[in-house]
Amino acid sequence: MTSAPRVTLHPPDPAVTDALRRTDTLNGGRLADLEQADWALIRPYLEENEALFGIPVPRLLTFDGEERPFHRIYRKAEVGAKRTIPLSPAQPAHAST
């Protein structure tokens, strides 16, 4: 699920979280804790998905067989410092129509 400039990440596995923090996987971004306002934003979408696809919200909050608070399950990736990604020589700067 995305909401610019954030992406909500799941699962809360410490190995995954640590690996993301150690690498450039987030393209210059950083992991941050999910706050109540973030949960208030995404919960209605999860509830709609529950109605449409039958995936209960409590199941999405379960890790290792234990239901946990949203802030222990989800993390968000925040935009870091702006970085310029150089174009390859074969890639035009823009396409004209």
DRENVEX-69488 format. One record per residue: x, z, y of N, C-alpha, C in turn; residue in three letters. Coordinates in pm, 1 decimal. Example, Ala and Ser with C-alpha at 12.3 -4.5 7.8 and 13.67 -1.06 7.14 Angstrom:
<node><n_px>1319.0</n_px><n_pz>780.0</n_pz><n_py>-569.0</n_py><ca_px>1230.0</ca_px><ca_pz>780.0</ca_pz><ca_py>-450.0</ca_py><c_px>1320.0</c_px><c_pz>780.0</c_pz><c_py>-330.0</c_py><code>ALA</code></node>
<node><n_px>1285.0</n_px><n_pz>708.0</n_pz><n_py>-225.0</n_py><ca_px>1367.0</ca_px><ca_pz>714.0</ca_pz><ca_py>-106.0</ca_py><c_px>1290.0</c_px><c_pz>787.0</c_pz><c_py>3.0</c_py><code>SER</code></node>
END
This chain:
<node><n_px>85.1</n_px><n_pz>0.0</n_pz><n_py>-116.2</n_py><ca_px>0.0</ca_px><ca_pz>0.0</ca_pz><ca_py>0.0</ca_py><c_px>89.9</c_px><c_pz>0.0</c_pz><c_py>122.7</c_py><code>MET</code></node>
<node><n_px>57.6</n_px><n_pz>-80.7</n_pz><n_py>218.8</n_py><ca_px>141.4</ca_px><ca_pz>-86.2</ca_pz><ca_py>337.2</ca_py><c_px>59.9</c_px><c_pz>-62.9</c_pz><c_py>462.6</c_py><code>THR</code></node>
<node><n_px>124.3</n_px><n_pz>-9.4</n_pz><n_py>559.8</n_py><ca_px>67.7</ca_px><ca_pz>8.9</ca_pz><ca_py>691.6</ca_py><c_px>185.6</c_px><c_pz>7.3</c_pz><c_py>787.0</c_py><code>SER</code></node>
<node><n_px>204.4</n_px><n_pz>-103.4</n_pz><n_py>855.0</n_py><ca_px>324.4</ca_px><ca_pz>-120.9</ca_pz><ca_py>937.4</ca_py><c_px>340.5</c_px><c_pz>-3.2</c_pz><c_py>1031.2</c_py><code>ALA</code></node>
<node><n_px>455.8</n_px><n_pz>52.9</n_pz><n_py>1047.6</n_py><ca_px>580.9</ca_px><ca_pz>15.5</ca_pz><ca_py>982.7</ca_py><c_px>612.8</c_px><c_pz>99.9</c_pz><c_py>860.2</c_py><code>PRO</code></node>
<node><n_px>514.8</n_px><n_pz>141.2</n_pz><n_py>783.8</n_py><ca_px>539.7</ca_px><ca_pz>231.8</ca_pz><ca_py>671.6</ca_py><c_px>492.3</c_px><c_pz>172.6</c_pz><c_py>540.6</c_py><code>ARG</code></node>
<node><n_px>556.4</n_px><n_pz>216.1</n_pz><n_py>435.9</n_py><ca_px>516.0</ca_px><ca_pz>181.8</ca_pz><ca_py>300.6</ca_py><c_px>506.0</c_px><c_pz>311.6</c_pz><c_py>223.7</c_py><code>VAL</code></node>
<node><n_px>397.6</n_px><n_pz>331.5</n_pz><n_py>152.5</n_py><ca_px>381.7</ca_px><ca_pz>452.4</ca_pz><ca_py>73.4</ca_py><c_px>440.3</c_px><c_pz>428.6</c_pz><c_py>-64.4</c_py><code>THR</code></node>
<node><n_px>526.0</n_px><n_pz>518.8</n_pz><n_py>-107.1</n_py><ca_px>594.1</ca_px><ca_pz>505.1</ca_pz><ca_py>-235.8</ca_py><c_px>544.8</c_px><c_pz>607.7</c_pz><c_py>-335.6</c_py><code>LEU</code></node>
<node><n_px>538.8</n_px><n_pz>568.0</n_pz><n_py>-459.5</n_py><ca_px>498.1</ca_px><ca_pz>653.7</ca_pz><ca_py>-569.6</ca_py><c_px>579.6</c_px><c_pz>604.0</c_pz><c_py>-687.7</c_py><code>HIS</code></node>
<node><n_px>631.2</n_px><n_pz>673.8</n_pz><n_py>-779.3</n_py><ca_px>609.6</ca_px><ca_pz>812.1</ca_pz><ca_py>-813.4</ca_py><c_px>711.8</c_px><c_pz>905.2</c_pz><c_py>-748.5</c_py><code>PRO</code></node>
<node><n_px>694.7</n_px><n_pz>1034.2</n_pz><n_py>-769.4</n_py><ca_px>781.5</ca_px><ca_pz>1132.5</ca_pz><ca_py>-706.8</ca_py><c_px>906.3</c_px><c_pz>1165.1</c_pz><c_py>-787.4</c_py><code>PRO</code></node>
<node><n_px>937.2</n_px><n_pz>1084.8</n_pz><n_py>-885.9</n_py><ca_px>1052.1</ca_px><ca_pz>1112.9</ca_pz><ca_py>-972.0</ca_py><c_px>1177.7</c_px><c_pz>1132.1</c_pz><c_py>-886.5</c_py><code>ASP</code></node>
<node><n_px>1242.2</n_px><n_pz>1248.1</n_pz><n_py>-893.7</n_py><ca_px>1361.7</ca_px><ca_pz>1273.7</ca_pz><ca_py>-811.5</ca_py><c_px>1471.7</c_px><c_pz>1169.6</c_pz><c_py>-832.2</c_py><code>PRO</code></node>
<node><n_px>1485.4</n_px><n_pz>1117.3</n_pz><n_py>-952.6</n_py><ca_px>1588.3</ca_px><ca_pz>1016.5</ca_pz><ca_py>-977.2</ca_py><c_px>1561.1</c_px><c_pz>890.2</c_pz><c_py>-896.4</c_py><code>ALA</code></node>
<node><n_px>1434.5</n_px><n_pz>849.8</n_pz><n_py>-887.2</n_py><ca_px>1398.8</ca_px><ca_pz>731.4</ca_pz><ca_py>-809.1</ca_py><c_px>1422.7</c_px><c_pz>758.1</c_pz><c_py>-661.1</c_py><code>VAL</code></node>
<node><n_px>1376.0</n_px><n_pz>872.3</n_pz><n_py>-613.9</n_py><ca_px>1393.0</ca_px><ca_pz>908.2</ca_pz><ca_py>-473.4</ca_py><c_px>1541.2</c_px><c_pz>913.4</c_pz><c_py>-436.3</c_py><code>THR</code></node>
<node><n_px>1622.9</n_px><n_pz>978.0</n_pz><n_py>-518.8</n_py><ca_px>1766.9</ca_px><ca_pz>986.4</ca_pz><ca_py>-491.6</ca_py><c_px>1831.5</c_px><c_pz>849.2</c_pz><c_py>-491.6</c_py><code>ASP</code></node>
<node><n_px>1793.9</n_px><n_pz>763.4</n_pz><n_py>-586.5</n_py><ca_px>1850.8</ca_px><ca_pz>628.4</ca_pz><ca_py>-593.0</ca_py><c_px>1816.1</c_px><c_pz>549.6</c_pz><c_py>-467.6</c_py><code>ALA</code></node>
<node><n_px>1692.9</n_px><n_pz>561.8</n_pz><n_py>-419.3</n_py><ca_px>1653.0</ca_px><ca_pz>490.7</ca_pz><ca_py>-298.1</ca_py><c_px>1729.0</c_px><c_pz>541.3</c_pz><c_py>-176.1</c_py><code>LEU</code></node>
<node><n_px>1754.5</n_px><n_pz>671.0</n_pz><n_py>-172.1</n_py><ca_px>1827.3</ca_px><ca_pz>727.5</ca_pz><ca_py>-58.5</ca_py><c_px>1973.8</c_px><c_pz>685.3</c_pz><c_py>-58.3</c_py><code>ARG</code></node>
<node><n_px>2031.6</n_px><n_pz>661.5</n_pz><n_py>-176.5</n_py><ca_px>2174.0</ca_px><ca_pz>629.5</ca_pz><ca_py>-187.0</ca_py><c_px>2204.4</c_px><c_pz>481.9</c_pz><c_py>-168.4</c_py><code>ARG</code></node>
<node><n_px>2105.6</n_px><n_pz>395.2</n_pz><n_py>-180.9</n_py><ca_px>2131.7</ca_px><ca_pz>252.6</ca_pz><ca_py>-177.0</ca_py><c_px>2069.8</c_px><c_pz>189.8</c_pz><c_py>-53.4</c_py><code>THR</code></node>
<node><n_px>2093.8</n_px><n_pz>60.5</n_pz><n_py>-40.6</n_py><ca_px>2036.0</ca_px><ca_pz>-14.0</ca_pz><ca_py>70.9</ca_py><c_px>1901.8</c_px><c_pz>-75.7</c_pz><c_py>30.9</c_py><code>ASP</code></node>
<node><n_px>1839.5</n_px><n_pz>-21.9</n_pz><n_py>-72.2</n_py><ca_px>1713.6</ca_px><ca_pz>-74.8</ca_pz><ca_py>-122.1</ca_py><c_px>1607.2</c_px><c_pz>-77.3</c_pz><c_py>-12.7</c_py><code>THR</code></node>
<node><n_px>1610.8</n_px><n_pz>16.1</n_pz><n_py>77.7</n_py><ca_px>1509.3</ca_px><ca_pz>24.3</ca_pz><ca_py>182.4</ca_py><c_px>1545.2</c_px><c_pz>-60.4</c_pz><c_py>303.9</c_py><code>LEU</code></node>
<node><n_px>1650.4</n_px><n_pz>-142.0</n_pz><n_py>292.7</n_py><ca_px>1688.5</ca_px><ca_pz>-236.1</ca_pz><ca_py>397.8</ca_py><c_px>1704.6</c_px><c_pz>-167.0</c_pz><c_py>533.6</c_py><code>ASN</code></node>
<node><n_px>1775.2</n_px><n_pz>-56.8</n_pz><n_py>534.6</n_py><ca_px>1801.3</ca_px><ca_pz>13.9</ca_pz><ca_py>659.5</ca_py><c_px>1699.6</c_px><c_pz>121.6</c_pz><c_py>691.8</c_py><code>GLY</code></node>
<node><n_px>1592.5</n_px><n_pz>130.8</n_pz><n_py>613.6</n_py><ca_px>1490.8</ca_px><ca_pz>232.9</ca_pz><ca_py>638.0</ca_py><c_px>1531.3</c_px><c_pz>365.4</c_pz><c_py>576.5</c_py><code>GLY</code></node>
<node><n_px>1440.8</n_px><n_pz>462.0</n_pz><n_py>584.6</n_py><ca_px>1468.8</ca_px><ca_pz>593.0</ca_pz><ca_py>525.6</ca_py><c_px>1340.6</c_px><c_pz>649.0</c_pz><c_py>466.3</c_py><code>ARG</code></node>
<node><n_px>1356.0</n_px><n_pz>733.1</n_pz><n_py>364.6</n_py><ca_px>1240.9</ca_px><ca_pz>799.5</ca_pz><ca_py>304.8</ca_py><c_px>1203.6</c_px><c_pz>921.6</c_pz><c_py>387.2</c_py><code>LEU</code></node>
<node><n_px>1074.8</n_px><n_pz>945.1</n_pz><n_py>400.8</n_py><ca_px>1025.0</ca_px><ca_pz>1062.2</ca_pz><ca_py>474.3</ca_py><c_px>906.9</c_px><c_pz>1120.7</c_pz><c_py>398.1</c_py><code>ALA</code></node>
<node><n_px>877.2</n_px><n_pz>1245.0</n_pz><n_py>424.4</n_py><ca_px>763.4</ca_px><ca_pz>1310.5</ca_pz><ca_py>360.9</ca_py><c_px>632.7</c_px><c_pz>1253.9</c_pz><c_py>415.8</c_py><code>ASP</code></node>
<node><n_px>532.8</n_px><n_pz>1250.0</n_pz><n_py>331.0</n_py><ca_px>399.8</ca_px><ca_pz>1208.4</ca_pz><ca_py>372.9</ca_py><c_px>332.2</c_px><c_pz>1326.7</c_pz><c_py>441.5</c_py><code>LEU</code></node>
<node><n_px>270.4</n_px><n_pz>1303.0</n_pz><n_py>554.6</n_py><ca_px>205.7</ca_px><ca_pz>1408.4</ca_pz><ca_py>631.7</ca_py><c_px>54.3</c_px><c_pz>1399.4</c_pz><c_py>615.9</c_py><code>GLU</code></node>
<node><n_px>-15.8</n_px><n_pz>1501.3</n_pz><n_py>660.4</n_py><ca_px>-161.8</ca_px><ca_pz>1506.3</ca_pz><ca_py>650.7</ca_py><c_px>-225.1</c_px><c_pz>1383.2</c_pz><c_py>715.2</c_py><code>GLN</code></node>
<node><n_px>-175.2</n_px><n_pz>1340.4</n_pz><n_py>830.0</n_py><ca_px>-231.7</ca_px><ca_pz>1222.4</ca_pz><ca_py>897.9</ca_py><c_px>-214.9</c_px><c_pz>1096.7</c_pz><c_py>812.2</c_py><code>ALA</code></node>
<node><n_px>-100.9</n_px><n_pz>1085.1</n_pz><n_py>742.5</n_py><ca_px>-79.1</ca_px><ca_pz>971.3</ca_pz><ca_py>653.3</ca_py><c_px>-179.5</c_px><c_pz>973.7</c_pz><c_py>539.0</c_py><code>ASP</code></node>
<node><n_px>-199.9</n_px><n_pz>1091.2</n_pz><n_py>480.7</n_py><ca_px>-293.1</ca_px><ca_pz>1106.4</ca_pz><ca_py>370.1</ca_py><c_px>-434.9</c_px><c_pz>1074.0</c_pz><c_py>415.7</c_py><code>TRP</code></node>
<node><n_px>-471.8</n_px><n_pz>1119.3</n_pz><n_py>535.3</n_py><ca_px>-604.6</ca_px><ca_pz>1089.9</ca_pz><ca_py>588.7</ca_py><c_px>-623.9</c_px><c_pz>939.3</c_pz><c_py>605.7</c_py><code>ALA</code></node>
<node><n_px>-516.4</n_px><n_pz>868.2</n_pz><n_py>633.7</n_py><ca_px>-523.1</ca_px><ca_pz>723.0</ca_pz><ca_py>649.0</ca_py><c_px>-537.8</c_px><c_pz>652.7</c_pz><c_py>514.3</c_py><code>LEU</code></node>
<node><n_px>-460.5</n_px><n_pz>691.9</n_pz><n_py>414.1</n_py><ca_px>-461.4</ca_px><ca_pz>617.0</ca_pz><ca_py>288.4</ca_py><c_px>-567.3</c_px><c_pz>663.8</c_pz><c_py>188.1</c_py><code>ILE</code></node>
<node><n_px>-611.4</n_px><n_pz>787.7</n_pz><n_py>198.0</n_py><ca_px>-707.7</ca_px><ca_pz>838.8</ca_pz><ca_py>98.8</ca_py><c_px>-835.4</c_px><c_pz>755.4</c_pz><c_py>88.2</c_py><code>ARG</code></node>
<node><n_px>-896.3</n_px><n_pz>712.7</n_pz><n_py>200.4</n_py><ca_px>-1016.7</ca_px><ca_pz>628.9</ca_pz><ca_py>186.3</ca_py><c_px>-990.8</c_px><c_pz>499.7</c_pz><c_py>108.1</c_py><code>PRO</code></node>
<node><n_px>-873.2</n_px><n_pz>443.3</n_pz><n_py>121.3</n_py><ca_px>-840.4</ca_px><ca_pz>322.7</ca_pz><ca_py>45.0</ca_py><c_px>-828.1</c_px><c_pz>354.9</c_pz><c_py>-103.5</c_py><code>TYR</code></node>
<node><n_px>-768.6</n_px><n_pz>468.9</n_pz><n_py>-134.7</n_py><ca_px>-757.1</ca_px><ca_pz>510.1</ca_pz><ca_py>-274.6</ca_py><c_px>-894.8</c_px><c_pz>539.0</c_pz><c_py>-334.2</c_py><code>LEU</code></node>
<node><n_px>-982.8</n_px><n_pz>597.9</n_pz><n_py>-253.5</n_py><ca_px>-1119.2</ca_px><ca_pz>624.9</ca_pz><ca_py>-300.5</ca_py><c_px>-1196.5</c_px><c_pz>494.9</c_pz><c_py>-322.5</c_py><code>GLU</code></node>
<node><n_px>-1174.7</n_px><n_pz>397.2</n_pz><n_py>-235.8</n_py><ca_px>-1238.3</ca_px><ca_pz>266.2</ca_pz><ca_py>-254.6</ca_py><c_px>-1184.3</c_px><c_pz>199.0</c_pz><c_py>-381.3</c_py><code>GLU</code></node>
<node><n_px>-1053.7</n_px><n_pz>209.3</n_pz><n_py>-403.4</n_py><ca_px>-995.2</ca_px><ca_pz>155.0</ca_pz><ca_py>-525.4</ca_py><c_px>-1052.0</c_px><c_pz>224.6</c_pz><c_py>-648.5</c_py><code>ASN</code></node>
<node><n_px>-1078.3</n_px><n_pz>355.4</n_pz><n_py>-636.1</n_py><ca_px>-1139.3</ca_px><ca_pz>429.0</ca_pz><ca_py>-747.5</ca_py><c_px>-1275.0</c_px><c_pz>368.6</c_pz><c_py>-782.8</c_py><code>GLU</code></node>
<node><n_px>-1355.3</n_px><n_pz>341.2</n_pz><n_py>-680.2</n_py><ca_px>-1487.2</ca_px><ca_pz>283.6</ca_pz><ca_py>-703.0</ca_py><c_px>-1477.6</c_px><c_pz>142.1</c_pz><c_py>-760.0</c_py><code>ALA</code></node>
<node><n_px>-1382.6</n_px><n_pz>64.4</n_pz><n_py>-712.0</n_py><ca_px>-1369.7</ca_px><ca_pz>-74.8</ca_pz><ca_py>-755.1</ca_py><c_px>-1302.4</c_px><c_pz>-90.0</c_pz><c_py>-891.2</c_py><code>LEU</code></node>
<node><n_px>-1198.9</n_px><n_pz>-9.9</n_pz><n_py>-915.3</n_py><ca_px>-1115.1</ca_px><ca_pz>-30.7</ca_pz><ca_py>-1033.5</ca_py><c_px>-1117.7</c_px><c_pz>84.3</c_pz><c_py>-1133.3</c_py><code>PHE</code></node>
<node><n_px>-1187.7</n_px><n_pz>193.2</n_pz><n_py>-1099.5</n_py><ca_px>-1200.8</ca_px><ca_pz>304.1</ca_pz><ca_py>-1192.7</ca_py><c_px>-1076.3</c_px><c_pz>389.2</c_pz><c_py>-1208.7</c_py><code>GLY</code></node>
<node><n_px>-986.6</n_px><n_pz>387.3</n_pz><n_py>-1109.2</n_py><ca_px>-865.7</ca_px><ca_pz>471.8</ca_pz><ca_py>-1115.4</ca_py><c_px>-891.5</c_px><c_pz>593.7</c_pz><c_py>-1027.6</c_py><code>ILE</code></node>
<node><n_px>-919.6</n_px><n_pz>708.8</n_pz><n_py>-1087.4</n_py><ca_px>-953.2</ca_px><ca_pz>827.6</ca_pz><ca_py>-1007.8</ca_py><c_px>-835.1</c_px><c_pz>876.1</c_pz><c_py>-923.1</c_py><code>PRO</code></node>
<node><n_px>-866.5</n_px><n_pz>921.2</n_pz><n_py>-803.0</n_py><ca_px>-762.5</ca_px><ca_pz>973.1</ca_pz><ca_py>-713.3</ca_py><c_px>-683.3</c_px><c_pz>1086.5</c_pz><c_py>-779.8</c_py><code>VAL</code></node>
<node><n_px>-748.9</n_px><n_pz>1181.4</n_pz><n_py>-849.2</n_py><ca_px>-669.1</ca_px><ca_pz>1286.2</ca_pz><ca_py>-914.4</ca_py><c_px>-564.4</c_px><c_pz>1230.6</c_pz><c_py>-1012.2</c_py><code>PRO</code></node>
<node><n_px>-596.8</n_px><n_pz>1118.7</n_pz><n_py>-1076.5</n_py><ca_px>-497.4</ca_px><ca_pz>1057.1</ca_pz><ca_py>-1166.2</ca_py><c_px>-376.7</c_px><c_pz>1006.8</c_pz><c_py>-1088.0</c_py><code>ARG</code></node>
<node><n_px>-399.2</n_px><n_pz>957.0</n_pz><n_py>-967.2</n_py><ca_px>-289.5</ca_px><ca_pz>909.6</ca_pz><ca_py>-882.6</ca_py><c_px>-204.4</c_px><c_pz>1024.9</c_pz><c_py>-830.2</c_py><code>LEU</code></node>
<node><n_px>-259.0</n_px><n_pz>1145.4</n_pz><n_py>-837.1</n_py><ca_px>-187.5</ca_px><ca_pz>1264.2</ca_pz><ca_py>-791.2</ca_py><c_px>-125.7</c_px><c_pz>1342.0</c_pz><c_py>-907.4</c_py><code>LEU</code></node>
<node><n_px>-122.6</n_px><n_pz>1280.2</n_pz><n_py>-1024.2</n_py><ca_px>-71.4</ca_px><ca_pz>1346.4</ca_pz><ca_py>-1143.8</ca_py><c_px>66.4</c_px><c_pz>1292.2</c_pz><c_py>-1179.6</c_py><code>THR</code></node>
<node><n_px>159.3</n_px><n_pz>1384.0</n_pz><n_py>-1203.9</n_py><ca_px>294.9</ca_px><ca_pz>1348.8</ca_pz><ca_py>-1244.0</ca_py><c_px>337.7</c_px><c_pz>1445.0</c_pz><c_py>-1353.2</c_py><code>PHE</code></node>
<node><n_px>391.7</n_px><n_pz>1390.6</n_pz><n_py>-1459.7</n_py><ca_px>431.0</ca_px><ca_pz>1471.6</ca_pz><ca_py>-1576.7</ca_py><c_px>315.6</c_px><c_pz>1557.9</c_pz><c_py>-1626.4</c_py><code>ASP</code></node>
<node><n_px>193.3</n_px><n_pz>1501.4</n_pz><n_py>-1622.7</n_py><ca_px>76.9</ca_px><ca_pz>1571.4</ca_pz><ca_py>-1675.1</ca_py><c_px>19.3</c_px><c_pz>1679.0</c_pz><c_py>-1585.4</c_py><code>GLY</code></node>
<node><n_px>72.3</n_px><n_pz>1693.6</n_pz><n_py>-1465.6</n_py><ca_px>26.8</ca_px><ca_pz>1799.5</ca_pz><ca_py>-1373.7</ca_py><c_px>-19.4</c_px><c_pz>1737.9</c_pz><c_py>-1242.1</c_py><code>GLU</code></node>
<node><n_px>-142.5</n_px><n_pz>1771.7</n_pz><n_py>-1199.7</n_py><ca_px>-190.2</ca_px><ca_pz>1725.1</ca_pz><ca_py>-1069.8</ca_py><c_px>-117.7</c_px><c_pz>1802.3</c_pz><c_py>-960.5</c_py><code>GLU</code></node>
<node><n_px>-69.1</n_px><n_pz>1729.7</n_pz><n_py>-862.2</n_py><ca_px>11.1</ca_px><ca_pz>1790.2</ca_pz><ca_py>-755.6</ca_py><c_px>-44.4</c_px><c_pz>1752.8</c_pz><c_py>-619.0</c_py><code>ARG</code></node>
<node><n_px>-4.5</n_px><n_pz>1824.4</n_pz><n_py>-514.8</n_py><ca_px>-47.9</ca_px><ca_pz>1789.6</ca_pz><ca_py>-379.1</ca_py><c_px>6.7</c_px><c_pz>1652.0</c_pz><c_py>-338.8</c_py><code>PRO</code></node>
<node><n_px>-68.3</n_px><n_pz>1581.3</n_pz><n_py>-255.1</n_py><ca_px>-30.9</ca_px><ca_pz>1445.8</ca_pz><ca_py>-215.7</ca_py><c_px>112.2</c_px><c_pz>1435.7</c_pz><c_py>-163.3</c_py><code>PHE</code></node>
<node><n_px>157.2</n_px><n_pz>1536.0</n_pz><n_py>-88.7</n_py><ca_px>290.5</ca_px><ca_pz>1529.1</ca_pz><ca_py>-27.7</ca_py><c_px>402.3</c_px><c_pz>1546.8</c_pz><c_py>-130.3</c_py><code>HIS</code></node>
<node><n_px>368.2</n_px><n_pz>1588.7</n_pz><n_py>-251.6</n_py><ca_px>468.6</ca_px><ca_pz>1598.5</ca_pz><ca_py>-358.1</ca_py><c_px>469.0</c_px><c_pz>1473.2</c_pz><c_py>-445.3</c_py><code>ARG</code></node>
<node><n_px>368.4</n_px><n_pz>1387.8</n_pz><n_py>-428.4</n_py><ca_px>357.1</ca_px><ca_pz>1266.5</ca_pz><ca_py>-508.3</ca_py><c_px>404.7</c_px><c_pz>1144.2</c_pz><c_py>-430.0</c_py><code>ILE</code></node>
<node><n_px>361.0</n_px><n_pz>1132.6</n_pz><n_py>-307.7</n_py><ca_px>390.5</ca_px><ca_pz>1014.1</ca_pz><ca_py>-227.4</ca_py><c_px>500.0</c_px><c_pz>1041.3</c_pz><c_py>-124.7</c_py><code>TYR</code></node>
<node><n_px>576.9</n_px><n_pz>939.0</n_pz><n_py>-95.7</n_py><ca_px>676.0</ca_px><ca_pz>939.5</ca_pz><ca_py>12.1</ca_py><c_px>647.5</c_px><c_pz>816.2</c_pz><c_py>96.6</c_py><code>ARG</code></node>
<node><n_px>701.9</n_px><n_pz>812.0</n_pz><n_py>214.2</n_py><ca_px>687.6</ca_px><ca_pz>690.5</ca_pz><ca_py>293.4</ca_py><c_px>826.0</c_px><c_pz>640.5</c_pz><c_py>332.0</c_py><code>LYS</code></node>
<node><n_px>835.8</n_px><n_pz>512.1</n_pz><n_py>343.0</n_py><ca_px>959.2</ca_px><ca_pz>449.1</ca_pz><ca_py>389.2</ca_py><c_px>937.9</c_px><c_pz>414.0</c_pz><c_py>535.4</c_py><code>ALA</code></node>
<node><n_px>1023.5</n_px><n_pz>467.9</n_pz><n_py>619.6</n_py><ca_px>1012.4</ca_px><ca_pz>441.2</ca_pz><ca_py>762.7</ca_py><c_px>1119.0</c_px><c_pz>340.4</c_pz><c_py>802.9</c_py><code>GLU</code></node>
<node><n_px>1085.6</n_px><n_pz>264.1</n_pz><n_py>903.3</n_py><ca_px>1178.9</ca_px><ca_pz>165.3</ca_pz><ca_py>954.7</ca_py><c_px>1298.7</c_px><c_pz>236.9</c_pz><c_py>1014.7</c_py><code>VAL</code></node>
<node><n_px>1417.5</n_px><n_pz>188.6</n_pz><n_py>981.6</n_py><ca_px>1540.1</ca_px><ca_pz>244.6</ca_pz><ca_py>1037.2</ca_py><c_px>1584.2</c_px><c_pz>163.4</c_pz><c_py>1157.4</c_py><code>GLY</code></node>
<node><n_px>1711.8</n_px><n_pz>167.1</n_pz><n_py>1182.6</n_py><ca_px>1768.1</ca_px><ca_pz>90.0</ca_pz><ca_py>1293.1</ca_py><c_px>1745.4</c_px><c_pz>-58.5</c_pz><c_py>1268.6</c_py><code>ALA</code></node>
<node><n_px>1720.3</n_px><n_pz>-131.4</n_pz><n_py>1375.3</n_py><ca_px>1700.7</ca_px><ca_pz>-275.7</ca_pz><ca_py>1362.3</ca_py><c_px>1830.6</c_px><c_pz>-339.9</c_pz><c_py>1316.6</c_py><code>LYS</code></node>
<node><n_px>1816.5</n_px><n_pz>-431.7</n_pz><n_py>1223.1</n_py><ca_px>1932.5</ca_px><ca_pz>-503.9</ca_pz><ca_py>1172.5</ca_py><c_px>1903.9</c_px><c_pz>-652.2</c_pz><c_py>1179.1</c_py><code>ARG</code></node>
<node><n_px>2003.6</n_px><n_pz>-728.3</n_pz><n_py>1208.1</n_py><ca_px>1989.5</ca_px><ca_pz>-872.1</ca_pz><ca_py>1208.5</ca_py><c_px>2039.1</c_px><c_pz>-924.8</c_pz><c_py>1075.6</c_py><code>THR</code></node>
<node><n_px>1958.3</n_px><n_pz>-1006.0</n_pz><n_py>1013.5</n_py><ca_px>1997.1</ca_px><ca_pz>-1068.1</ca_pz><ca_py>887.9</ca_py><c_px>2037.0</c_px><c_pz>-1210.7</c_pz><c_py>919.7</c_py><code>ILE</code></node>
<node><n_px>2165.3</n_px><n_pz>-1244.8</n_pz><n_py>898.5</n_py><ca_px>2211.4</ca_px><ca_pz>-1379.2</ca_pz><ca_py>934.7</ca_py><c_px>2144.8</c_px><c_pz>-1486.1</c_pz><c_py>848.9</c_py><code>PRO</code></node>
<node><n_px>2116.7</n_px><n_pz>-1599.7</n_pz><n_py>909.7</n_py><ca_px>2060.6</ca_px><ca_pz>-1712.9</ca_pz><ca_py>837.1</ca_py><c_px>2171.1</c_px><c_pz>-1780.4</c_pz><c_py>757.6</c_py><code>LEU</code></node>
<node><n_px>2134.9</n_px><n_pz>-1832.7</n_pz><n_py>643.1</n_py><ca_px>2233.3</ca_px><ca_pz>-1909.2</ca_pz><ca_py>566.9</ca_py><c_px>2249.9</c_px><c_pz>-2045.1</c_pz><c_py>634.5</c_py><code>SER</code></node>
<node><n_px>2362.2</n_px><n_pz>-2113.9</n_pz><n_py>614.2</n_py><ca_px>2384.0</ca_px><ca_pz>-2244.0</ca_pz><ca_py>679.5</ca_py><c_px>2273.9</c_px><c_pz>-2345.3</c_pz><c_py>649.1</c_py><code>PRO</code></node>
<node><n_px>2211.4</n_px><n_pz>-2336.4</n_pz><n_py>533.7</n_py><ca_px>2106.5</ca_px><ca_pz>-2432.2</ca_pz><ca_py>495.7</ca_py><c_px>1969.3</c_px><c_pz>-2392.2</c_pz><c_py>547.8</c_py><code>ALA</code></node>
<node><n_px>1959.4</n_px><n_pz>-2281.0</n_pz><n_py>615.2</n_py><ca_px>1830.3</ca_px><ca_pz>-2228.9</ca_pz><ca_py>660.9</ca_py><c_px>1815.8</c_px><c_pz>-2252.5</c_pz><c_py>810.6</c_py><code>GLN</code></node>
<node><n_px>1715.8</n_px><n_pz>-2330.0</n_pz><n_py>854.2</n_py><ca_px>1697.8</ca_px><ca_pz>-2355.4</ca_pz><ca_py>998.6</ca_py><c_px>1653.4</c_px><c_pz>-2228.8</c_pz><c_py>1070.8</c_py><code>PRO</code></node>
<node><n_px>1685.1</n_px><n_pz>-2220.7</n_pz><n_py>1197.9</n_py><ca_px>1647.1</ca_px><ca_pz>-2104.4</ca_pz><ca_py>1278.8</ca_py><c_px>1496.0</c_px><c_pz>-2097.2</c_pz><c_py>1296.4</c_py><code>ALA</code></node>
<node><n_px>1429.2</n_px><n_pz>-2211.2</n_pz><n_py>1306.3</n_py><ca_px>1283.3</ca_px><ca_pz>-2215.6</ca_pz><ca_py>1314.8</ca_py><c_px>1236.0</c_px><c_pz>-2352.0</c_pz><c_py>1268.1</c_py><code>HIS</code></node>
<node><n_px>1114.3</n_px><n_pz>-2357.8</n_pz><n_py>1230.9</n_py><ca_px>1056.9</ca_px><ca_pz>-2484.3</ca_pz><ca_py>1185.3</ca_py><c_px>968.4</c_px><c_pz>-2539.0</c_pz><c_py>1297.4</c_py><code>ALA</code></node>
<node><n_px>980.8</n_px><n_pz>-2665.5</n_pz><n_py>1323.4</n_py><ca_px>894.4</ca_px><ca_pz>-2726.4</ca_pz><ca_py>1424.8</ca_py><c_px>777.0</c_px><c_pz>-2793.4</c_pz><c_py>1355.8</c_py><code>SER</code></node>
<node><n_px>663.1</n_px><n_pz>-2795.9</n_pz><n_py>1425.2</n_py><ca_px>544.0</ca_px><ca_pz>-2855.5</ca_pz><ca_py>1365.1</ca_py><c_px>508.2</c_px><c_pz>-2983.9</c_pz><c_py>1430.1</c_py><code>THR</code></node>
END
